[in-house]
Amino acid sequence: MFDIVGRRKWAYVVSALILVPSILSLAVFRLQLGIDFSGGTIYELRFEATPAAEEIKRIYLALDLGEPLVQATGEGSVIIRSKELALENKQAVRTALEEAHGQAEELRFEAVGPVIARELTQRALLAVLVASVGILIYITWAFRHVPQPFRYGVCAICALVHDVLVVLGVFSVLGFLVHKEIDSMFITAILTAIGYSVHDTIVVFDRVRENRAKYSHAPLPTVVNFSVNQTIDRSLNTSITLLITLFALYLFGGLAIKDFVLALLIGAATGTYSSIFIAASLLVDWDIFSRRQVAAA
C-alpha cells in the first residue's frame, strides 16, 4: 500500500510548481478572448485551394482592418476572425482574395457585438459559480452522516479550483505563445472538466465514508490513505481510457474541436491528479489542524 497521504507535501509542491506559473500567466498575459467574448466578425470562405494565412493577414492589414486570426479548415475553407467588419470592408476583403485565388463561396459571416460578448462572459462566470455552489451543497448533504460533512464539500471545491486554474493557466500561456483564443466551447469544456473532477473526488470520498464507518477507531489519515489506495486503480484505469479517447479525438477530430478537446484533456488529467493527491490530502490536513486547535485551547 502506497503512503500517499504521508507524502502529501510532495503533492503540494508539484501543484505549486504548476499553479504559480498558471496564476502568474493569468495575471500578466490574461486569456486571449475569441470573437465570442470580445466581439467582432467571423468570416468563412471556401476556395479551390486554401489561401496562405500570411497572405490573408496582409490583405486585412493593407485595408487597415487589423490583424486577423486565420484558421484553415480543409478543402479550401478558411475561417477569418477579426474585429467587426462593415459590409463594404467585407466585400473589399472578398474581392482582394478572389483576385488572387479565384471565385470564393461564402459559408458564414457572423458578427458578435461587444454587448453580447460581455453578456456571454458574465453568464460563463455565473455558470461556473453556480456549479461550484451546487456541488458544495450537494456533497455536504450527501455526506451528512459523516463528521464535518462540510469539509468534504470544501475540499472537493478546492480540488475543482485547482483543476480550473491549471486549464486556464495553460491556455493563457498558449494564448501568449501561439495566440490561442478561447470561445464559448471553452466554457463547456471547463464545466465538463469540473464535473469529471468532482465525480472522481466523490469516488474517493465515498470510500472514505464507508471506511470511517468500518474502522471508526482508526485515525483519519490512516482511513483516507487506505481509501485512496482502494480507489486508485479504478481512477487511473478510467482516466487512462478517457485520455486515450480524447487524444485520438484531438489528433483526428478536426480543427473545429481541437481547443475544446485540448481543454478536456488537461482537465481530465489534472482532475485525476487532484482527486487522488489534493482533495484527500486537504481533508487530512484540515482534520489535523482542527485537532491541534482543540488541543491548544
Beta strands, then each sheet from edge to edge (+ up, - down):
strand 1: 40-46
strand 2: 69-74
strand 3: 77-82
strand 4: 105-112
sheet 1: 2+ 3- 1+ 4-
end
